Amino acid sequence: MRIAISGSRGLVGSGLIKSFERESHEILHLVRREARPEAHEIEWHPNGGKMNAADLEGLGAVINLAGESIAEGRWTDEKKRRIYDSRVKGTQLLSNALASLTQKPATFLCASATGFYGNRGDQILDETAPAGSGFLAKVCRDWEQATEAANQAGIRVVNLRFGPILAREGGMLDKMLTPFKLGVGGKVGSGEQFISWVAIDDVVAAIKLALSDTSLRGPINIVSPNPVTNEEFTKTLGHVLNRPTALAVPAFAARLAFGEMADEMLLVSQRVVPKKLQELKFAFQYSELDSAFRQYIL
């Protein structure tokens, strides 16, 4: 299959590319500079709303994983604009381009996130739960809505709602490991907020399932079947590293250090379950947090 991928050098994209390399797919990379045809590249400029739609003719699928990092730097107004535009404008551009094609792809997979649900305490959230409130919830809601042109054109659209991803490099562990290895890690706030984590290997496998299983449409939660509280997450990480986890970070200190990002990413509670994946009997490689930590940090 000929597959075009945006964000192919990010955490998820690079993992997906490695998996695809073992198969017979032809992969085309969407890049924001002059394309090199010999490197299988397609030029696009999501913020400027420019691309040659004809470059997408005859593809079997398009996978959109592009987006400004939400965990890098403080959320200034400019940073928030980049987070929003890089997701919504880029998706709108691709969706409109795909809808205009003569030879449309069968499938459009587009990243989203569990941020869609907002702060929901211990409420169990499957794909039927409505959107929450807050900045990230709005980003995710508009991000998913931006795929509508492709959906209306008869393309099968799947919105990939990723939870926080565990990986050996990058992802949510990237910044956490140093303080925990030094023995100065601890829970954030009350520690009662739920984290709907997922291992990178399961993310890649779930994307490939969404690509091949034509019964999947609309949102799909890509999270472990066993979300944990921040306190459980902290204790498990400390146990695996054999380090203490007594130095808690009060909510006010998190807000002082990270501003709005603290409420949206560190103190938010999202108890999300992968109902659609479970209905399809998806086999999680890492369903328990302890085994995931041992795979990615030891």
matplotlib code that plots the C-alpha trace (Angstrom):
import matplotlib.pyplot as plt

x = [0.0, 1.2, 0.9, 1.6, 2.6, 2.9, 4.9, 6.9, 9.9, 8.1, 7.7, 4.7, 5.7, 9.2, 7.9, 5.4, 7.9, 10.2, 7.3, 6.3, 9.9, 9.5, 6.5, 5.9, 4.3, 5.6, 5.9, 5.8, 6.9, 5.1, 7.8, 7.6, 10.4, 11.2, 10.5, 13.2, 11.3, 14.2, 13.5, 9.8, 8.8, 5.7, 5.9, 3.3, 2.9, 0.2, 0.4, 0.3, -2.5, -0.5, 0.1, -0.3, -3.2, -2.3, 0.7, -1.8, -3.5, -3.6, -2.6, -4.1, -4.0, -2.9, -1.8, -1.6, 0.6, 1.9, 1.6, 3.6, 4.8, 2.5, 5.1, 7.9, 8.1, 5.5, 2.1, 2.2, -0.5, 1.9, 2.7, -1.0, -1.6, 1.1, -0.3, -3.8, -2.8, -0.3, -3.1, -6.3, -5.0, -2.8, -5.7, -8.0, -5.5, -5.1, -8.8, -9.8, -7.0, -8.0, -11.7, -10.7, -8.9, -10.1, -8.4, -9.1, -7.4, -9.6, -8.5, -7.5, -6.0, -5.6, -4.0, -6.0, -5.6, -7.4, -7.2, -10.6, -12.3, -11.0, -10.8, -13.3, -12.3, -12.9, -15.6, -14.9, -14.6, -15.1, -15.4, -19.0, -18.2, -18.7, -15.9, -14.8, -13.8, -10.4, -7.8, -6.7, -10.3, -11.1, -7.9, -8.9, -12.5, -11.6, -8.8, -11.3, -13.9, -11.2, -11.4, -15.0, -14.3, -12.6, -15.4, -18.1, -16.1, -16.5, -13.1, -13.0, -11.7, -10.3, -9.5, -6.6, -7.1, -3.7, -3.1, 0.3, 2.8, 5.5, 8.7, 12.4, 13.1, 10.7, 7.1, 6.0, 9.0, 11.6, 11.5, 10.4, 13.2, 16.0, 14.3, 13.0, 16.4, 17.8, 15.2, 13.5, 10.4, 6.9, 3.2, 1.8, -1.1, -3.4, -2.2, -5.8, -5.9, -6.1, -3.4, -4.5, -1.1, -0.1, 3.0, 4.5, 4.5, 0.8, 0.3, 2.0, 0.0, -3.3, -2.6, -1.9, -5.2, -7.0, -5.4, -6.4, -9.8, -12.4, -15.0, -13.2, -14.5, -14.5, -12.7, -10.7, -9.1, -5.5, -4.8, -3.9, -7.0, -5.6, -5.4, -3.9, -3.8, -0.9, 0.0, 0.0, 2.0, 4.6, 4.9, 5.2, 7.9, 9.8, 9.5, 10.9, 13.8, 14.2, 14.1, 12.0, 9.0, 8.2, 8.8, 5.3, 4.8, 1.8, -0.7, 0.2, 3.9, 3.0, 0.9, 3.7, 6.3, 4.2, 1.2, -1.9, -0.1, -0.1, -3.9, -4.2, -1.5, -0.3, -3.3, -6.0, -7.8, -8.9, -9.9, -10.1, -10.8, -10.1, -13.6, -13.4, -10.0, -11.3, -14.4, -12.0, -10.1, -6.9, -4.0, -2.1, 1.5, 1.8, -1.5, 0.2, 2.2, 5.0, 5.8, 5.8, 8.2, 10.5, 10.5, 11.2, 13.5, 15.6]
y = [0.0, 3.6, 5.5, 9.2, 10.2, 13.6, 13.9, 10.8, 11.8, 12.3, 9.7, 7.9, 8.5, 7.1, 4.0, 3.4, 3.9, 1.2, -1.2, -0.4, -1.0, -4.7, -4.8, -4.1, -0.6, 2.4, 5.3, 8.9, 11.6, 15.0, 17.6, 21.4, 22.3, 21.5, 17.8, 15.4, 12.9, 10.4, 10.4, 9.7, 13.2, 15.3, 19.1, 20.7, 23.9, 23.4, 26.8, 28.5, 26.3, 25.3, 21.9, 20.3, 18.0, 16.1, 14.7, 12.7, 11.0, 7.2, 6.7, 3.9, 5.8, 9.0, 9.1, 12.6, 12.7, 16.3, 18.8, 21.3, 19.7, 20.5, 19.6, 21.9, 25.4, 27.5, 28.0, 31.6, 32.9, 32.4, 28.8, 28.0, 29.4, 27.1, 24.1, 24.8, 25.8, 23.0, 20.5, 22.1, 24.0, 21.1, 18.6, 20.9, 21.3, 17.5, 16.8, 19.3, 18.1, 14.5, 15.3, 17.0, 14.0, 11.9, 8.8, 9.2, 7.1, 4.6, 5.7, 8.8, 8.2, 11.4, 11.9, 13.3, 12.9, 12.0, 15.7, 15.7, 14.7, 17.4, 17.1, 14.3, 13.0, 9.2, 9.1, 6.1, 7.5, 5.5, 6.8, 7.8, 10.3, 14.0, 16.5, 18.3, 21.9, 23.6, 24.5, 21.0, 19.8, 22.5, 21.7, 18.0, 18.8, 21.1, 18.8, 16.0, 18.2, 19.3, 15.8, 16.2, 17.2, 13.8, 12.0, 13.7, 12.7, 9.0, 8.4, 6.3, 8.5, 7.3, 9.8, 8.3, 9.5, 8.9, 8.9, 9.8, 7.5, 5.5, 5.0, 4.4, 7.9, 10.7, 10.6, 11.4, 9.5, 11.7, 14.5, 12.4, 9.9, 12.2, 13.4, 9.9, 8.3, 10.9, 9.9, 13.3, 12.2, 12.2, 12.5, 15.8, 17.5, 15.1, 12.2, 11.1, 12.2, 9.4, 8.9, 6.9, 5.8, 3.6, 1.9, 3.0, -0.6, -0.8, 2.6, 1.3, -1.9, 0.0, 2.3, -0.6, -2.2, 1.0, 1.0, -2.6, -3.0, -1.2, -1.6, 1.2, 4.7, 7.9, 8.2, 5.3, 5.5, 4.3, 3.8, 0.9, -1.0, -0.2, 3.6, 4.4, 7.3, 9.7, 8.3, 4.7, 5.8, 7.4, 4.5, 2.0, 4.0, 4.4, 0.6, -0.3, 2.2, 1.2, 4.8, 6.7, 8.8, 10.8, 14.3, 15.3, 18.4, 20.5, 21.7, 25.4, 24.6, 22.8, 25.8, 28.2, 26.3, 25.4, 27.8, 26.7, 23.6, 22.2, 22.1, 20.7, 18.0, 17.4, 17.9, 16.8, 13.5, 11.3, 7.7, 6.6, 3.1, 1.6, 0.2, -0.1, -1.9, -4.3, -5.0, -6.1, -8.3, -6.2, -7.9, -5.3, -6.1, -4.0, -3.8, -3.4, -0.4, -2.3, -4.4, -1.3, 0.5, -2.5, -2.6, 1.1, 2.3, -0.7]
z = [0.0, -0.7, 2.5, 3.2, 6.7, 8.3, 11.5, 10.5, 12.5, 15.8, 18.6, 17.1, 13.5, 13.8, 15.6, 12.9, 10.2, 11.8, 11.8, 8.2, 7.1, 7.8, 5.4, 1.7, 2.1, 0.1, 2.6, 1.5, 4.0, 4.2, 4.8, 5.3, 2.8, -0.8, -1.3, -2.5, -4.8, -4.5, -0.7, -1.2, 0.1, -0.5, 0.2, 2.3, 4.3, 6.9, 8.6, 5.2, 3.9, 0.8, -0.8, -4.3, -3.8, -6.9, -5.0, -3.0, -5.9, -5.8, -2.2, -0.2, 3.1, 4.8, 8.4, 10.0, 13.1, 12.8, 15.7, 17.8, 21.1, 24.0, 26.6, 25.5, 27.1, 28.9, 27.3, 26.2, 23.9, 21.0, 22.1, 22.4, 18.9, 17.5, 19.3, 17.9, 14.4, 13.8, 14.4, 13.2, 10.1, 9.0, 9.3, 7.5, 4.7, 4.3, 4.7, 2.0, -0.3, 0.0, -0.6, -3.9, -5.4, -8.3, -6.8, -3.1, -0.4, 1.3, 4.8, 6.6, 10.1, 12.1, 15.5, 18.4, 22.2, 25.4, 26.1, 24.3, 27.5, 29.7, 33.5, 34.5, 37.9, 38.2, 35.5, 33.2, 29.6, 26.5, 22.9, 23.4, 26.2, 25.2, 24.9, 28.1, 28.7, 28.6, 26.0, 25.1, 24.9, 22.4, 20.4, 20.2, 19.4, 16.5, 15.4, 14.9, 13.3, 10.8, 9.2, 8.2, 4.6, 4.1, 5.9, 3.7, 0.6, 1.5, 3.0, 6.1, 8.9, 12.2, 15.0, 17.1, 20.7, 22.2, 25.9, 27.4, 25.7, 27.4, 25.3, 25.8, 24.3, 24.2, 25.5, 29.1, 30.7, 29.0, 31.6, 34.6, 34.8, 36.0, 39.2, 39.9, 39.4, 41.8, 44.4, 44.3, 42.4, 43.8, 43.2, 41.8, 43.6, 45.4, 43.4, 42.9, 39.2, 36.7, 34.0, 30.9, 29.8, 26.8, 25.6, 22.3, 20.9, 21.6, 19.9, 16.7, 16.8, 17.3, 14.4, 12.1, 13.2, 12.4, 9.0, 8.2, 9.9, 7.8, 10.6, 12.6, 12.1, 14.1, 17.5, 19.0, 22.4, 22.2, 25.9, 28.2, 29.6, 33.1, 33.8, 37.2, 39.5, 39.6, 43.0, 41.7, 38.7, 41.0, 43.4, 40.5, 38.8, 42.1, 42.8, 39.4, 39.8, 43.5, 44.5, 47.1, 45.9, 49.0, 47.7, 46.5, 44.3, 45.7, 43.1, 43.7, 43.1, 39.8, 38.7, 39.7, 37.6, 34.6, 34.6, 32.6, 31.4, 35.0, 35.1, 31.6, 31.8, 35.3, 37.5, 35.0, 35.6, 32.7, 33.3, 29.7, 28.5, 25.1, 24.5, 20.7, 20.9, 23.5, 21.5, 18.6, 21.1, 20.6, 22.3, 24.4, 24.7, 27.8, 29.7, 33.1, 34.1, 35.9, 32.8, 30.6, 32.9, 32.9, 29.1, 28.5, 31.4, 32.5]

ax = plt.figure().add_subplot(projection="3d")
ax.plot(x, y, z, "-o")
ax.set_aspect("equal")
plt.show()
